[in-house]
């Protein structure tokens, strides 16, 4: 295998495995035939085309099956990743619950709905107990202080009802998904998102605000919702809008709790997330019309 062929095959990994198995050899052959004899690296235009084409094909590959079931599962995955991010900085103080929260996300990501449901219920009950200053299962020193990523005690600015909304939403999604075939397995990239969502990082607003929002979390949320808009545009499918709406519901609940002290920055942050969610919802309709016209 020449260096050029090896690099072409590396770029082709952007495509789904099934697509590579069916068309990979043919694509590499065409690319090699069109390349200059002395070339050892793909042209920038070719590399960009292969990467964007692979991502488009992955989106089309993902837009299969029931859109509402897949959207529920994707939304539950996003919200559960957020719940693990809220627990992660305190894993040193409550290691058992950090592990159980990670196992709950693992079960959700792998599509093991019946296994995930009791784990989410248990970790959610413990989180609500901590937020309300109660003890559950084991004695926990309150308030719970972080070991890394942030400096604020756990749920210092969150009411028990607000904490319960996120876990309750995930449980409702899992209950709906427990009937019928198991959801598909999600990407491992959800695990990489958790530390960024947990990190207090550079603040976009003053630390003395009741709910300071870190730039790292905001950038992550905008990037993921932007990908949802792009995926909805490519596939003309509403599943990403449903997932985005579920996540926005949890964010909105947290902001409404502190409505009286919200700043313009909070409102701008919510407005940006709401705009991206709305785009993901309305763009698929135009995409379907274009497909029909073609």
Secondary structure, DSSP 8 states (H G I E B T S, - for coil): --HHHHHHHHHGGGS-HHHHHHHHHHHHHHHHHHS-TT--S--HHHHHHHHHHHHHHHHHHHS-S-HHHHHHHHHHHHHHHHHHHHHHTTTTTSHHHHHHHHHHHHHHHTT-HHHHHHHHHHHHHHHHHHHHT---SS---SS---SSS--S-TTTT--HHHHHHHHHHHHHHHHHHTSSS------THHHHHHHHHH---SBSS-TTSTT--BHHHHHHHHHHHHHHHHHHHHH--SHHHHHHHHHHHHHHHHHHHTGGG--HHHHHHHHHHHHHHHHHHHHHHHHHHHHHH-
